[in-house]
Structure formats: structure tokens, C-alpha cells
Amino acid sequence: MDFICNICPRECSALRESSSGAGVCQSGSLPKLARAGLHFWEEPVISGKNGSGTVFFSGCPLKCVFCQNSEISLKNFGKTVTVGRLREIYLELIDKGAHNINLVNPTHWAEAILQSLNEPLAVPVVYNSGGYEKAGTLRRFEGRISVYLPDMKYTDPQLAGKYSGAPDYPRTAKSAIMEMYRQVGDYRINDDGLIEKGVIIRHLILPGALRNTKEVIDWVADTFSPGQVLFSLMSQYTPAGDLKNFPELKRRITRDEYDEAMEYLESSGIEDGFFQELSSAREEYIPPFDLEGV
């Protein structure tokens, strides 16, 4: 299933061939996975009691210098599988009791994932991405995705260019999130406390970037009304990857930064969502990428 790829906002027109790497994401046409298993460290409405059936895809169209999953997102560790095997993995996770199928970093694998979801699954499908999406690609998923779980990393193009090589990230992510909401509408949580449909917008507080965090909170508060989306403020930033050119990122956020972000969130009018405790900044939250379940 070789194809010229313009799936993501990079639009690099790379020739994607079987397992050979190409383009900004350095990926072939067949999906490459690093891990598939039950995951308990997502938001409570996703992890629930049994865990979320997470499928970690390799490669990434974003190049975040601080990525905690850099072993797979930047270094492309993983195993290439067929679309048929990908579908089998979903079913195996469901058999283990997964509350949902959670596609982690799926953006550049849209073609294979669409094929794998030709037939509906018995549980909701979660599209868990960095938010750097083409609205046109997302429209192809309409009716197949129940829950969108995007990041909103930046409102500042300069910061997005510096840390992710994507100065167009703010406008691109905003457009993508609006398309996600158009598809699934207001969030719905069932009697077991699990999300059945909706959008959860995540934001990771970066050290020294409180203005960016406040602007993200402002955008969410100004764009959505209570009951429409969930917002998840994350404090788990842990220095990772090659940060020699980014010394400001070689530390966790401070207690003062955390408290200021929390106070701003509390005053924002955002009523629906989650926040992490400052103690969440631990390496243990990064799963082992060991090809489990692949």
C-alpha cells in the first residue's frame, strides 16, 4: 500500500513504502508499534478500573525536543506489523478487559488505522495525539473515533517553532480541535465513570513557560462552554531527550510555577476536567517500550 504522503500538516509528499522510513516522520506504509497493553495512567475516565487498551505507534511528525517517548517518537524504535495484525491487537486488548482502544500518536498512520477500523469495535476508540493534525485527515475518521484526546501544547508560534519545529502549531491545533469537537460533540460519561464520547484537551506545563500555559487555558475557556469538552492540565514534565541546546528545559516545573498555573485554572471558569499533582513528574509514568503485545 505504497503512497505519496500528505497526511499531516508537514505535507512533505514523501513516498511511504512498506517498512522503509520516509518523510519527516521517517515511517513506512505499514504500522510500526512499540507496545500494546493495558494502561492505567491516563485520565480516570479513560483508564477506569481495567485499564485503557493502549497501542503506542512509532515515529512522529512533530519533533518535540522534550518528548518523554523519544525512544519511539524520534528514534523510531518498534516493530512493523500488518493492518490485519493491528486489528488483532485491538481484539486481544478488548479480550483482556480494556475499556477502550487508545491509539497513541496515530497521526502519521492514518491510512493503516482507517483500514483497521473498517469494522466497528465493541469499545470506544480514543485518538490520542499531539494535536498537530490536518482537519481534512481527521474528517476521514468521522464515525470511527469516539473520543479525541489531543494536546494543546502552544499558543505561541515562536515557542512551537523552537521546541517542536512547527511554528504553525497553534493555528493548526486549534483548527484540528474544532474539527474533533464537531465530530463527537459534547462529552458523555457513563454510570461507570468512563467516557463514551467527547474531546479531552491536554496541556503539559513546561518549565519557564507559564505565559503559554495561561494562554492555552484562556483559549479553552473562551472557545468552549461548560459541558462541552474536558480539560486536562498536566504537571508531569520530566527532562528527557537531548536538551543540550535547551538548558531551560533541564528541570521539572517548580512548586511556584505549579501553584500559579493551578490558581489561573481555578479562576478561568473551566469547570470540567482534571489536573495532576506536582508529584506526577516521575520517570515511572513513562511506559517501557519493549514490544509487549505487538
Summary of the structure (lengths in Angstrom):
residues: 294
radius of gyration: 17.9
end to end distance: 20.7
largest distance: 51.3
contacts: 992
relative contact order: 0.15
helix: 32%
strand: 20%
